[in-house]
C-alpha cells in the first residue's frame, strides 16, 4: 500500500507535464485524456517496482500513441452528412431491426436477413465460428480461445477475415437499398 501511494504521488507530480506532452501529440483532447487514463491504469497493474515513475509514464504514453497511430482508423459514416440530414444507415437500421411499417420495408428486411444467412453459410467453418460466437452469442475472444484451444490472435484473424468477406458480399445489397 505504501508503494501505491508513492506511485500516486509521483504520478501527481508529473501529471501536468505528462498531459501537455500527450496533448501536443494527439488530435483531440478526448484522445489525450484516454491515453492518460490508459497509462495510469497500466501503471496500477505493473507488478514489478518502477524506479522512475515519470520516465515510465512518458515512455508508456509514447508507446500508446504509437500503437494508436498504427491502428487503422475508420471514419464513421455519419461524418459525411450534416447533422440535420437523415443518415442512410439510421434509416436502414430502423428497417432491419425495427418494426416494419410498409410491405417494402418488410421485403427489404427479409431480403437482408436471407443474404446475411447465405453469406454466413458461405464462410469457412473456422471463420463462421469465430464471427458468430463473438458477434451473435456475445462470447469474448478469450473465452472462445479457451473453449476451442485456438490462440486469441488466430481467432481475431479469423473474425477479421469473416468481417471483410461479409462486407464485400453485402456491399452491393447495401448500395441497392440505400440508393432507393
C-alpha positions in Angstrom: 0.0 0.0 0.0 2.8 2.4 0.8 4.3 1.7 -2.7 0.9 2.5 -4.3 0.9 5.9 -2.5 4.4 6.6 -3.7 3.4 5.8 -7.2 0.3 8.0 -7.0 2.3 10.9 -5.6 4.9 10.5 -8.4 2.0 10.5 -10.9 0.5 13.6 -9.4 3.9 15.4 -9.5 4.3 14.9 -13.3 0.7 14.8 -14.3 0.6 18.3 -15.8 3.8 17.8 -17.8 2.5 14.4 -19.0 -0.8 15.9 -20.0 0.9 18.6 -22.0 3.2 16.0 -23.6 0.3 13.9 -24.7 -1.9 16.8 -25.8 0.8 18.2 -28.0 0.9 14.9 -29.9 -2.7 13.9 -30.3 -5.5 15.3 -32.4 -8.2 15.8 -29.8 -8.3 16.4 -26.1 -10.5 13.3 -25.7 -7.8 11.2 -27.2 -5.2 12.7 -24.9 -7.4 12.1 -21.9 -8.0 8.5 -23.0 -4.3 7.9 -23.3 -3.6 9.4 -19.9 -6.2 7.2 -18.3 -5.0 4.1 -20.1 -1.4 4.6 -19.0 -2.5 5.4 -15.4 -4.3 2.0 -15.4 -1.3 0.3 -16.9 0.8 1.8 -14.1 -1.5 0.5 -11.4 -1.3 -3.0 -12.9 2.5 -3.1 -13.0 3.7 -5.9 -10.8 7.3 -5.0 -10.5 8.5 -1.9 -8.8 9.0 1.1 -11.1 12.2 3.1 -10.2 11.5 6.2 -12.2 7.7 6.6 -12.5 7.9 9.8 -14.6 10.2 8.1 -17.2 8.0 5.0 -17.2 4.8 7.2 -17.8 6.4 9.2 -20.6 7.6 6.0 -22.3 4.2 4.3 -21.9 2.5 7.4 -23.3 4.8 7.5 -26.3 4.2 3.7 -26.9 0.4 4.1 -26.5 0.4 7.0 -29.0 2.4 4.9 -31.5 0.1 1.9 -31.1 -3.0 4.1 -31.7 -1.3 5.7 -34.7 -0.7 2.3 -36.2 -4.3 1.2 -35.9 -6.4 1.8 -39.0 -9.0 4.5 -38.3 -12.3 4.1 -39.9 -14.3 7.3 -40.3 -17.9 6.9 -39.0 -20.3 7.0 -41.9 -22.2 9.8 -40.1 -19.2 12.2 -40.6 -20.1 12.5 -44.2 -23.5 14.1 -43.5 -24.7 17.3 -41.9 -26.3 16.8 -38.5 -29.8 17.7 -39.9 -29.6 15.0 -42.7 -31.2 11.6 -42.3 -28.5 9.1 -42.4 -29.0 6.1 -44.7 -27.5 3.8 -42.1 -30.0 5.0 -39.5 -32.9 4.5 -41.8 -31.6 1.1 -42.8 -31.0 0.1 -39.2 -34.6 1.0 -38.4 -35.9 -1.1 -41.3 -33.8 -4.1 -40.5 -34.1 -4.1 -36.7 -37.3 -2.1 -36.0 -40.9 -2.8 -36.8 -41.6 -2.8 -40.5 -44.4 -0.4 -41.4 -44.7 -1.0 -45.1 -44.5 -4.0 -47.4 -41.3 -2.6 -48.9 -39.6 -2.4 -45.5 -40.7 -6.0 -44.8 -39.3 -7.1 -48.1 -36.0 -5.3 -47.5 -35.7 -6.8 -44.1 -36.4 -10.3 -45.3 -34.0 -9.9 -48.2 -31.2 -8.6 -45.9 -31.6 -11.5 -43.4 -31.6 -14.0 -46.3 -28.5 -12.5 -47.8 -26.8 -12.4 -44.4 -27.7 -16.0 -43.8 -26.4 -17.1 -47.2 -23.2 -15.1 -46.7 -22.6 -16.7 -43.2 -23.2 -20.1 -44.6 -20.5 -19.5 -47.3 -17.8 -18.7 -44.7 -15.2 -21.4 -43.9 -16.2 -23.2 -40.6 -13.4 -21.6 -38.5 -14.3 -18.1 -39.6 -18.0 -18.8 -39.2 -17.5 -20.0 -35.6 -15.3 -17.0 -34.7 -17.7 -14.5 -36.1 -21.0 -16.0 -34.9 -19.9 -16.8 -31.4 -18.3 -13.4 -30.8 -20.9 -11.2 -32.6 -24.1 -13.1 -32.1 -23.6 -15.1 -29.0 -21.5 -12.5 -27.1 -18.5 -14.7 -26.4 -15.4 -12.9 -25.6 -12.4 -13.8 -27.8 -10.6 -15.0 -24.7 -13.5 -17.3 -23.7 -13.7 -18.7 -27.2 -9.9 -19.2 -27.2 -10.2 -21.2 -24.0 -13.1 -23.2 -25.3 -11.5 -24.1 -28.7 -7.8 -24.2 -27.8 -7.1 -21.8 -30.6 -5.0 -18.7 -29.9 -6.6 -15.3 -29.4 -4.6 -13.9 -32.3 -5.8 -16.7 -34.6 -9.4 -16.1 -33.6 -9.1 -12.4 -34.2 -7.6 -13.1 -37.6 -10.5 -15.4 -38.5 -13.1 -12.9 -37.3 -11.4 -10.1 -39.3 -11.4 -12.3 -42.5 -15.1 -13.1 -41.9 -16.0 -9.4 -41.5 -14.1 -8.4 -44.6 -15.9 -11.2 -46.6 -19.3 -10.2 -45.2 -18.7 -6.5 -46.0 -17.8 -7.3 -49.6 -20.6 -9.8 -50.1 -23.3 -7.5 -48.6 -22.0 -4.2 -50.1 -24.0 -4.5 -53.3 -27.2 -5.1 -51.4 -26.5 -2.2 -49.1 -25.8 0.1 -52.0 -29.1 -1.0 -53.7 -31.1 -0.4 -50.6 -29.6 3.0 -49.8 -29.9 4.2 -53.5 -33.6 3.7 -53.5 
